[in-house]
């Protein structure tokens, strides 16, 4: 047994984890409450910003799931998710900042992949930047090395990350009305959601594990592709 495994079994570590879990639950409750109050306003502001700039975007991940399955936002969500082509990244940043959004963090991979997080009022949204590969699109998503030791003990502003590559089908985007805003939705939303969440995605699953269900993820080794998270103007 390693020293780390031994420490995880100690009483002090279990008490620490209990405190952390309670704090995270409280933070989630606050974020979720703001999300329910502000999501519709943020969606409208986001769609107006990118539509006025002529940037193609679409609902993705949890926001697309809510649109397709719930015909609404997912009640236990805390942010909005959008897909955009990487070539439009500079136009997206300019359009959002001109409409009152503040970029609070971004991820960048050594292969050029980017993910950004913007804040509007008290709520955030994630922008996933996609590139073409054959008849598919793909984006990078990121996982920090250690949520607690690196992010909280050292308060780093540039945090190393593992990188994932996520594929979606590329069959075009159609603009629709959702919650009073004009937004893009993938023409193959059902297929895309099955890739993300499995064949049973229409049934809410509180124990969903994307590592078991998602069929469209490649996990890069650090020797292949690595990344980092940059955080602006707030504690990590």
N, C-alpha and C positions, 0 to 999 in steps of 0.2 A: 504494500500500500504506500502510495506517495505521501509526502508531507501535506500536500494540498488536500488529498482525499481524507487524510486523518483529521485535519482541521475542520473540514466540512461536517464531520460527525460530532464535533464538540458542542457543548451546551451554549457556549458564548456565540458560536457561529450561528446556531439555530435561532438564538434570540435576535442576533443581528439581522438575519434574513426575515424574521417575523416583523421587525421594525421597518425594514426596507419595503416589504410587501404591503404593510399598512399605509406607509407614506405614498407608495405608488398608486394604491387603490384610491386614496384621497385625491391625488393629483388627477387621476383618470376621471373621477367623479366631477371635478371642477371643469376639466376640459370638455367633457361630454355635455355638461350643462350649457357652456358657452356655445358649443357646436350646435345644439338644438336651437338656440336663440339666433345664431348668426349665419348658419350655413346657407340659407336661401339668399341673404343679402350678399354674401361673399361670392356665391355662384353667379349672381347677376353681375356683380362688379367685374369678375374674372372674364365672363363671356363677353361683356361689352368691351373690355379692354382689348382682348385678342381679336374679336370680330372687327372692331374698328381699325385694327392694325393689319387686317387681312391675313392673319395667321391661322392655319388649320390646326385644330386641337380636338381631342375626344375624351370622353369619360373613360376612366380605366380603373382596374383593380376594384377596391371596395365601392367606389362611387358608381362604377358601371354595374356591379352586382346589385346595388340598391336600386338603380334605375330599372334594371331588367326584372328582378325578382320581386322587389317591394313596391315598385313604381313610386319610390320615395328615397330619402336618405336612410341608410341603415341606422337604427335607433341607438345602437351601442358604439357608433363610430365617433371619431374625434377630429377628423380632417377630411379634406377632399383630395381626390387623385385624378390627375390629368395626364394624357399622353400628348407629346408634341414632337415634331421632327427636330433632330439636333441642329440642322442647318438654320433653324429659326430661333436659336437660343438667344442671340443678341436682341432680336426684335421682341421676344417675349419679355425679357428683363426690362427693356425700355418701356414697353406698353404697360406692364404691371406697375412699375414705379411711378409712371405718369398718372395712374389711377389709384394711388394711395396704398399700394402693397409695399411691404418692406421685406427684402430678402434677408432671412435670418441665418441661413446655413446653405451650404452646398457640398455635394460629394463629387469627387473627380477620380477617374481611373486612369491607369497608365496607358490604356488603349484608347483614351479619348472620351470614354463614357462620362456622362454628367447626370446628376439628379439635384434638383433645387427645392428648397422649402421657403415659402413666403408666408408672411403673417398679415392678416387683415382684421382690424379690431382686436379681438382676443383669440382668434381662431387661425389655424394654419392650413395650408394646402401644399401638396407635393406635386412637382412637375417632373415627369419621367421623360427623358429625351431619347428618341428612337432613331435607329439607322436601318437602312435596307440591307438584307442579305438574301439573295435569290428571291424567292416568292414570299419571304417572311420579313417581318420587322423585329428588331430586338432592342432592348435597353439594358443598362446595367443597374443593379441595385446593390446595396452595401450593408455590411454588418461590422460594427466596431469590434476590435479584438477583445475588449473586456469592458462591459458596461459599467462596472463599479470601480475597478481598480484604476483604470486609465482615466475615465471620464470624471470621476468624483474625487479620487484621492489627489490627483495631480492637476485637475482643472485645465487640461490641455485645450488649446484652441485649434490645433491641427492634429487630428486623431487618426491613426492608421486603421485601415479597414480591409476586410475580406471583400471580394467582388463576386457577384453572381451575374449571369447573363440570362435574360428572360426573353423568350420568343413569343410572338403572337402572329396569327395569320394576317396577310396583307391583302384584303379584298375591298379596301376603300372605306370612306367615311360618308355618312349621311347626316345632314343637320336636322335636328328635331327640336320640338319645344319640350322642355323639362323644367318643372317648377317655375314657369313663367320666363325662362331664359332660352335662347337659341344656342344649342350645344351640339357638338359632333358626337356621333355614336358609331362604332364599327359596324359595317354591314353584316359581319359574321359574329355578332355579339355572343350568340349562344355557343358557337365553337370556341371563341376566345375564352369565355368563362369556364367552359369545360377544361380547357388547357390549364387555367389558373387553379380551379377549385374542384375539379373532378366531375364525373357524370351526374352526381347527386347534388349539384350546387343549388338546385331550386329548393332543397330542404335545409333550413338553417341548422348548423351543427356547432354547438358550443365547444366541442372538443376537436374542431377542425385542425389538422396539422398539414401545412402546405408541403412539408418535406415528404410526406407520404402520398399526398394527392396530386400535387402539381407535376405535370409531365413536360413542362417547357422550361426547365431551369438547368443551367450548367454552372457548377460551383468551381470557380477558378482556384488553382493553387497559387500561393503568393509568388512562386517562381514564374508563373505565367502572366498573371495580371494582378496588380495590387491597387489600392486606392487610399484616399484619405477624406476626412470630414473637416470642413472649415466652418466655424461658428462665429457669428458676428453679434457683438453688443449684448451678450447675455451669458450667464454661466452655462457650461455644458451640463 
